[in-house]
């Protein structure tokens, strides 16, 4: 092995534009990557990760400093560096084989036709797509399309594989499967790999070394964290490994410290006015002091237990092949002020349950009762935050929140309604951006508007459908804190659908685990007996946190292959016992 690093960045800086329009992206970035090493670079959205990857790929040039490969300047793209983007970039008119062969024929044009075909087929088989070689991209799932991109990059036989957040757009189960494939490929092919990711667990699972990219402007690389875990690595087994826990805590805490923003300091610039919504929201008796007395008196409800009841809820859809039962007998009772998280694999009916509770989807049989009244249609007593916040793009953040507030508070004066809107926008850290149009907001800021809008409606029931699923994990941490901060003041009864194990534990009083569909039902309910208010940092240091995590990982692993529930899971759902915690 040569003493010269295969990849070397020396004092690299990158800016775009000039004078008033100048954007400082990267400054004084230094990096050495040894041959055969797997390096993961983690950082926030907008921190310059993709700019860094484009420099490594030779797609752009630095303003100052050098990018070297084997000691020679990188002056443009080349087949020795294979690149896999977050988006698939496939030729839609070509088949799987055609897309991979296009790259092979370009790089290995002097080889025989038979050798090129063998090379193409080898890598299609490596990523598990031999059964789909003749399909066009439109006939493939997102995970399969990304497999084609990986096969295409590998088939070019690059010396360095550059992975630019290749899995971030995929669902959790598909992402886990491709992570395992990347791990296997890195060992079989012995490639030098640089992975850009925002997922700490993904970085630990795959990499030899993790390097944070400190947020910009003028972003630069932070300290390296060595991943001293034996290969092959199993994500479930790692959960009980002390080295994994320590490393996860160190990297996460570093990123959280670097990611603190001035918005977290935003206080109550606008007080919540003493007005009452038209549909009064029931709350727990322990109220935060910033809720008006008139609101608290009027919102009192005698119902504390069974504030929300799901009774034998079933949803059946007609199909050309006959009735399809998506949800089959969902039974759950919730107390007033309880926060439930609902977890399971894609397609298990989580969002269907939420949609029925919102009154957006008809219930086939059974019923849902909220505060003593059956749910039979949508209404302002239930606020929904979707994965995409569905804002009116031509309206400002303030105007988007005001749409619902004007309806819910018809008796309030315009000034009072304005204060309700601005109170919650300040709460979610948008005090300085409330007059910006939705079209000009980042995805994270749009979701903050969605959260502010939901709480401003003063709902009896808050329904969250994977509200942070489209965001990078670091932005997600920030918004989870925002959600928890606003929730602890209102104690609104809430249900949150998620595929994120850590999010389920962080947010929930109980975690409801659903079996795979069709005919999905509750497989297990786990009570989360961790003190509130919760922060991610506190959880990482709590002795029971990884026990709860183990239970959820084990449940999801049991159903990963689409298996039917075991007899024990078919039994009446029960809360986790102390013995179960210890067994985990």
C-alpha positions in Angstrom: 0.0 0.0 0.0 1.3 3.4 -0.9 2.1 6.0 1.8 0.2 8.6 -0.3 -3.5 8.8 0.7 -5.8 7.8 -2.2 -7.8 11.0 -1.6 -6.4 14.2 -0.1 -7.9 17.6 0.4 -5.6 20.4 1.5 -7.0 23.8 2.8 -10.0 23.5 0.4 -12.4 26.5 0.3 -15.5 27.0 -1.9 -17.7 30.0 -2.4 -20.4 30.9 -4.9 -21.1 34.4 -6.3 -19.4 37.6 -5.6 -19.7 40.7 -3.4 -23.3 41.0 -2.0 -24.4 37.7 -3.5 -21.3 35.8 -2.3 -22.1 32.6 -0.4 -19.3 31.1 1.7 -19.8 27.3 1.7 -16.6 25.6 2.7 -13.4 26.9 4.3 -10.1 25.3 5.0 -11.3 21.7 4.6 -8.5 19.1 5.2 -9.0 15.4 4.6 -6.9 12.3 4.1 -8.5 9.0 3.1 -6.4 5.8 2.9 -6.9 3.2 0.3 -9.6 0.7 1.3 -11.0 3.0 4.0 -14.7 3.6 4.5 -15.2 7.2 5.7 -18.6 8.6 6.6 -19.1 12.4 6.6 -22.2 13.6 8.6 -23.7 17.0 8.8 -26.8 19.2 8.6 -28.7 20.0 5.5 -27.2 23.1 3.9 -23.8 22.5 5.6 -22.0 22.0 2.3 -22.0 18.2 2.1 -23.0 18.0 -1.5 -20.5 20.8 -2.4 -17.8 18.7 -0.8 -18.9 15.6 -2.7 -18.9 17.5 -6.0 -15.3 18.7 -5.3 -14.3 15.0 -4.7 -16.0 14.0 -7.9 -14.3 16.7 -9.9 -17.7 18.2 -10.9 -16.6 21.6 -9.5 -13.2 23.2 -8.6 -12.2 24.8 -5.3 -11.6 28.5 -5.0 -8.5 27.8 -3.0 -6.7 24.6 -1.9 -6.2 21.3 -3.7 -8.2 18.1 -4.2 -5.8 15.2 -5.0 -6.2 11.6 -5.9 -3.1 9.5 -5.5 -1.1 12.7 -5.3 -2.4 14.2 -8.6 -4.9 17.1 -8.9 -8.5 16.2 -9.6 -9.4 18.4 -12.6 -12.7 16.8 -13.7 -14.9 13.7 -13.4 -13.4 10.3 -14.2 -14.3 6.6 -14.1 -11.8 6.0 -11.2 -14.4 7.8 -9.0 -17.9 6.3 -9.1 -20.6 8.5 -7.9 -24.1 7.6 -6.5 -26.4 10.5 -5.9 -29.5 10.7 -3.7 -31.6 11.0 -6.9 -31.3 8.0 -9.2 -30.4 9.8 -12.5 -31.4 6.8 -14.7 -32.2 6.9 -18.4 -36.0 6.3 -18.3 -36.1 4.7 -21.7 -33.5 2.1 -20.9 -33.9 -1.2 -18.9 -32.0 -2.1 -15.8 -29.4 -3.9 -18.0 -29.4 -1.0 -20.5 -28.6 1.6 -17.7 -25.7 -0.4 -16.3 -24.4 -1.4 -19.7 -24.3 2.2 -20.8 -21.7 2.9 -18.2 -19.8 -0.3 -18.8 -19.7 0.2 -22.6 -18.3 3.7 -22.1 -15.5 2.8 -19.7 -14.6 -0.6 -21.1 -15.2 0.1 -24.8 -12.1 -2.0 -25.8 -13.3 -5.2 -24.1 -15.2 -7.8 -26.1 -19.0 -7.7 -26.1 -19.2 -10.9 -24.1 -16.9 -9.5 -21.3 -18.9 -6.3 -21.1 -22.1 -8.3 -20.8 -20.6 -10.5 -18.1 -19.4 -7.4 -16.2 -22.9 -5.8 -16.4 -24.6 -9.0 -15.3 -22.2 -9.5 -12.4 -23.1 -6.2 -10.7 -26.8 -6.5 -11.4 -26.7 -9.8 -9.6 -24.6 -8.3 -6.8 -27.4 -5.8 -6.0 -30.1 -8.4 -6.3 -31.8 -7.3 -9.5 -31.2 -10.3 -11.8 -35.0 -10.9 -11.8 -35.7 -7.3 -13.1 -33.0 -6.8 -15.8 -35.6 -6.0 -18.5 -37.7 -3.6 -16.5 -37.6 0.2 -17.1 -37.1 2.6 -14.2 -40.8 3.5 -14.1 -41.5 -0.1 -13.3 -39.1 -0.1 -10.3 -39.5 0.9 -6.7 -37.3 3.7 -5.2 -35.1 1.1 -3.6 -34.7 -0.9 -6.8 -33.8 2.3 -8.7 -31.1 3.1 -6.2 -29.8 -0.5 -6.6 -29.4 0.2 -10.3 -27.4 3.3 -9.6 -25.1 1.4 -7.2 -24.7 -1.4 -9.8 -23.8 1.1 -12.5 -21.2 2.8 -10.3 -19.6 -0.5 -9.2 -19.6 -1.9 -12.8 -17.3 1.0 -13.8 -14.7 -0.6 -11.4 -13.9 2.8 -9.7 -11.0 3.0 -7.3 -13.1 5.3 -5.1 -16.9 5.0 -4.6 -18.6 8.3 -3.6 -22.0 8.0 -2.1 -23.9 11.3 -1.7 -26.8 10.5 0.7 -27.9 7.6 -1.5 -30.5 6.2 0.9 -32.1 9.3 2.4 -35.2 9.3 0.2 -36.0 5.7 1.0 -38.3 4.2 3.6 -36.8 2.7 6.7 -37.0 -1.0 5.7 -35.6 -0.5 2.2 -32.9 1.8 3.7 -31.8 -0.9 6.1 -31.6 -3.5 3.4 -29.5 -1.3 1.2 -27.2 -0.4 4.2 -26.6 -4.2 4.6 -25.8 -4.4 0.9 -23.3 -1.5 1.1 -21.7 -3.2 4.0 -21.3 -6.4 2.2 -20.1 -4.7 -1.0 -17.4 -2.8 0.9 -16.0 -6.0 2.2 -16.3 -8.0 -1.0 -15.0 -5.3 -3.4 -12.5 -3.7 -0.9 -13.3 -0.3 -2.3 -12.3 3.0 -0.8 -15.7 4.6 0.0 -16.7 8.1 1.1 -20.3 8.3 2.3 -22.2 11.5 2.8 -25.0 10.9 5.3 -27.1 12.7 7.9 -27.8 9.4 9.8 -25.5 8.7 12.7 -26.6 5.0 13.0 -25.9 4.5 9.3 -22.5 6.0 9.6 -21.6 3.7 12.6 -23.0 0.6 10.8 -20.9 1.1 7.7 -17.8 3.3 8.3 -14.3 2.8 9.7 -14.3 6.5 10.6 -16.9 9.3 11.1 -16.1 12.9 10.4 -18.7 15.7 11.2 -19.0 18.6 8.8 -19.5 21.6 11.0 -22.4 23.8 9.8 -21.7 26.8 7.6 -21.3 29.4 6.3 -17.6 28.5 6.0 -18.3 24.9 7.0 -15.2 22.8 7.8 -14.6 19.2 9.0 -14.6 18.5 12.7 -12.7 15.8 14.6 -12.6 12.1 13.4 -14.4 9.4 15.4 -12.9 5.9 14.9 -15.6 3.2 14.7 -13.9 0.4 16.7 -16.6 -2.3 16.0 -15.9 -5.7 14.5 -17.4 -6.5 11.1 -19.8 -7.7 10.1 -22.0 -5.4 12.1 -25.6 -6.2 13.1 -27.8 -3.2 13.9 -29.8 -5.2 16.5 -26.8 -6.7 18.2 -25.0 -3.3 18.2 -27.8 -1.9 20.4 -26.4 -3.7 23.4 -22.7 -3.0 22.6 -21.1 -0.5 25.0 -18.7 0.8 22.3 -21.6 1.5 20.0 -23.5 3.3 22.8 -20.5 5.4 23.7 -19.7 6.3 20.0 -23.3 7.1 19.2 -23.6 9.4 22.3 -20.3 11.2 21.4 -21.1 11.8 17.8 -24.7 12.8 18.5 -23.8 15.2 21.3 -21.1 16.8 19.1 -23.6 17.4 16.3 -26.3 18.7 18.6 -23.8 21.2 20.1 -22.7 22.4 16.7 -26.3 22.6 15.5 -27.7 24.9 18.1 -29.2 28.0 16.5 -30.4 31.3 17.7 -33.9 30.2 16.9 -33.8 27.9 19.9 -33.5 31.0 22.1 -36.7 32.5 20.7 -39.0 33.1 23.6 -42.6 34.4 24.0 -42.3 37.5 22.0 -46.1 37.4 21.7 -48.3 36.3 24.6 -51.2 34.0 24.1 -54.4 36.1 24.3 -57.3 35.3 26.7 -59.6 33.9 24.0 -61.6 30.7 23.7 -61.8 28.4 20.6 -65.2 27.6 19.2 -64.6 23.9 19.7 -63.1 23.7 23.2 -60.1 21.4 23.7 -60.0 19.2 26.7 -56.7 19.3 28.6 -55.1 17.7 31.6 -55.5 19.4 34.9 -51.8 20.3 35.1 -51.8 23.4 32.8 -48.9 25.5 31.8 -49.1 29.1 33.2 -49.2 30.7 29.8 -52.7 29.4 28.9 -55.4 31.9 29.7 -57.7 31.3 32.7 -60.9 31.7 30.6 -59.6 29.1 28.2 -58.8 26.7 31.0 -62.2 27.1 32.7 -64.1 26.7 29.4 -62.0 23.8 28.2 -62.6 21.6 31.3 -63.9 18.1 30.5 -65.1 15.5 33.0 -63.6 12.7 30.7 -60.0 11.8 31.8 -59.9 8.1 31.1 -60.8 6.7 27.7 -60.6 10.2 26.3 -60.0 8.6 22.9 -61.2 5.1 22.1 -60.5 3.0 19.0 -63.0 0.1 19.1 -62.5 -2.9 16.8 -61.6 -0.5 13.9 -61.4 -2.1 10.5 -60.7 -0.7 7.1 -61.5 -2.7 4.0 -60.8 -1.5 0.4 -62.5 -3.0 -2.6 -60.1 -4.2 -5.3 -60.5 -6.0 -8.6 -59.3 -9.2 -6.8 -61.8 -8.8 -3.9 -61.9 -7.0 -0.6 -58.5 -6.0 0.9 -58.5 -5.7 4.7 -55.8 -3.2 5.5 -56.5 -2.7 9.2 -58.2 -5.6 11.1 -59.5 -4.9 14.6 -57.5 -1.9 15.9 -58.3 -1.6 19.7 -56.8 1.2 21.8 -57.9 3.5 24.7 -56.0 6.7 25.4 -56.1 9.0 28.4 -56.5 12.8 28.1 -53.1 14.4 27.5 -51.4 11.1 26.6 -48.9 11.0 23.7 -49.0 7.7 21.7 -46.5 6.8 19.0 -47.5 4.3 16.4 -44.7 2.3 14.7 -44.4 -0.4 12.1 -43.1 -1.2 8.7 -44.3 0.6 5.5 -47.7 -0.6 4.5 -48.8 -1.8 7.9 -51.8 0.6 8.1 -50.4 3.2 10.5 -51.4 6.2 8.3 -54.8 4.6 7.6 -55.5 4.5 11.3 -54.5 8.1 11.6 -56.6 9.1 8.6 -59.7 7.4 10.1 -59.1 9.2 13.4 -58.9 12.5 11.5 -62.2 11.8 9.7 -60.5 11.8 6.3 -61.1 8.1 5.6 -64.3 6.2 6.3 -64.2 3.4 8.9 -65.5 0.1 7.5 -66.6 -1.4 10.9 -66.0 -0.4 14.5 -65.7 3.2 15.7 -63.5 5.9 17.1 -64.8 8.1 20.0 -63.2 11.4 21.0 -64.2 13.1 24.3 -67.5 11.1 24.3 -68.5 11.8 20.7 -68.1 9.4 17.8 -65.8 10.6 15.0 -67.7 10.6 11.7 -66.1 13.4 9.7 -63.2 15.8 9.7 -63.3 18.7 12.1 -61.3 21.4 13.8 -61.2 19.4 17.1 -58.6 17.3 15.3 -55.5 18.9 13.8 -53.3 16.9 11.4 -49.6 17.5 10.6 -48.7 15.5 7.5 -45.2 14.5 6.2 -45.6 17.3 3.7 -47.2 20.2 5.4 -49.5 21.2 2.5 -49.1 25.0 2.8 -50.5 27.5 0.4 -47.2 28.5 -1.4 -48.4 32.0 -2.3 -49.2 32.9 1.3 -46.8 33.8 4.1 -46.1 31.6 7.1 -48.3 33.8 9.2 -51.1 33.8 6.6 -51.0 30.0 6.4 -51.5 29.6 10.2 -54.2 32.4 10.2 -56.4 30.4 7.8 -57.3 27.9 10.5 -57.2 30.3 13.5 -59.8 32.6 11.8 -62.2 29.7 11.6 -61.6 28.3 15.1 -61.7 31.7 17.0 -64.7 33.5 15.3 -65.5 35.4 18.6 -62.0 36.8 19.0 -61.0 40.2 17.7 -58.6 40.5 14.7 -55.8 41.6 17.1 -56.4 38.6 19.4 -56.4 36.1 16.5 -53.2 37.7 15.2 -51.6 37.2 18.6 -52.6 33.5 18.6 -51.0 33.0 15.2 -47.8 34.9 16.1 -47.5 33.2 19.6 -47.2 29.8 18.0 -44.9 30.9 15.2 -42.5 32.4 17.8 -42.8 29.1 19.7 -41.5 27.1 16.7 -38.7 29.5 16.1 -40.2 31.4 13.1 -40.6 34.8 14.7 -38.2 36.4 12.2 -39.6 34.5 9.2 -43.3 34.6 9.6 -43.8 37.1 6.7 -41.9 35.0 4.2 -43.9 33.2 1.6 -44.2 29.4 2.0 -42.5 28.9 -1.4 -39.4 30.5 -0.1 -39.1 28.4 3.1 -36.9 25.3 3.5 -38.6 21.9 4.2 -37.7 22.2 7.9 -39.2 25.7 8.1 -42.4 24.6 6.3 -42.8 21.8 8.8 -42.4 24.3 11.6 -45.3 26.2 10.1 -47.4 23.0 10.0 -46.7 22.4 13.7 -47.6 26.0 14.6 -50.8 25.7 12.6 -51.8 22.5 14.3 -51.3 23.8 17.9 -52.9 27.2 17.1 -56.2 25.3 16.3 -56.3 24.2 20.0 -57.4 20.7 19.0 -58.7 18.0 21.3 -56.6 15.5 19.4 -53.3 16.2 17.6 -52.5 13.7 14.8 -49.0 13.6 13.3 -48.3 11.5 10.2 -44.6 11.0 10.0 -44.2 14.8 10.4 -40.4 14.7 10.1 -40.0 11.8 7.6 -38.9 13.9 4.7 -36.2 15.8 6.8 -32.6 14.9 7.5 -32.1 13.4 10.9 -30.4 16.5 12.3 -33.2 18.8 11.3 -35.6 16.2 12.7 -33.9 16.3 16.1 -34.3 20.0 16.2 -38.1 19.8 15.3 -38.7 17.0 17.8 -37.4 19.4 20.5 -39.7 22.1 19.1 -42.7 19.7 19.1 -41.9 18.6 22.7 -41.5 22.2 23.9 -44.9 23.3 22.6 -46.6 20.0 23.6 -45.5 20.2 27.3 -47.3 23.6 27.6 -50.6 22.4 26.1 -50.6 18.7 27.0 -52.8 18.0 24.0 -53.7 14.4 23.4 -51.6 13.2 20.5 -50.9 10.3 18.2 -47.7 10.3 16.1 -47.1 7.8 13.2 -43.4 7.2 12.8 -40.9 4.6 11.4 -38.1 6.0 13.6 -37.4 3.9 16.7 -35.7 6.7 18.6 -38.4 9.2 17.7 -41.1 6.8 19.0 -39.3 6.5 22.4 -38.5 10.2 22.6 -42.1 11.4 22.0 -44.3 8.7 23.4 -45.9 7.8 26.7 -46.6 4.5 25.0 -45.4 3.0 21.8 -48.0 1.0 19.8 -46.4 -1.5 17.5 -48.4 -2.7 14.4 -48.0 -6.0 12.7 -47.5 -6.1 8.9 -50.4 -5.7 6.5 -52.7 -6.7 5.1 -54.9 -7.5 8.2 -52.7 -5.4 10.3 -53.4 -5.0 14.0 -51.7 -4.1 17.2 -48.9 -6.5 18.0 -47.6 -5.1 21.2 -47.8 -2.0 23.3 -44.8 -0.7 25.2 -45.1 1.8 28.1 -42.2 4.3 28.1 -41.5 5.1 31.7 -38.9 7.8 31.2 -39.1 11.2 32.9 -40.3 14.3 31.0 -39.4 16.7 29.7 -37.2 14.5 27.5 -34.2 15.5 25.4 -32.2 13.3 23.0 -29.1 13.9 25.1 -30.9 12.8 28.3 -32.2 9.7 26.6 -28.7 8.6 25.3 -27.5 8.7 28.9 -30.5 7.0 30.6 -29.9 3.4 31.6 -33.3 2.1 30.3 -33.2 3.8 26.9 -31.4 1.0 25.1 -33.7 -1.6 26.7 -36.7 0.1 25.2 -34.9 0.5 21.9 -34.1 -3.3 21.9 -37.8 -4.2 22.3 -38.7 -2.1 19.3 -35.8 -3.3 17.1 -36.7 -6.9 18.0 -40.3 -6.4 17.1 -39.5 -4.8 13.8 -36.9 -7.4 13.0 -39.5 -10.2 13.6 -41.8 -8.6 11.0 -39.1 -7.5 8.6 -39.7 -10.3 6.1 -43.5 -9.8 6.2 -44.0 -12.7 8.5 -47.4 -13.2 10.1 -47.8 -12.5 13.8 -46.7 -15.3 16.1 -49.3 -16.6 18.5 -47.9 -14.5 21.3 -48.3 -11.4 19.3 -51.9 -12.4 18.3 -52.8 -12.3 22.0 -54.4 -9.3 23.6 -51.9 -6.4 23.6 -50.2 -5.8 26.9 -47.9 -3.2 28.2 -44.2 -4.1 28.6 -43.4 -5.6 32.0 -40.2 -5.0 34.0 -39.3 -8.7 33.2 -39.6 -7.9 29.5 -37.4 -4.9 29.9 -34.7 -7.0 31.6 -35.0 -9.7 29.0 -34.4 -7.2 26.3 
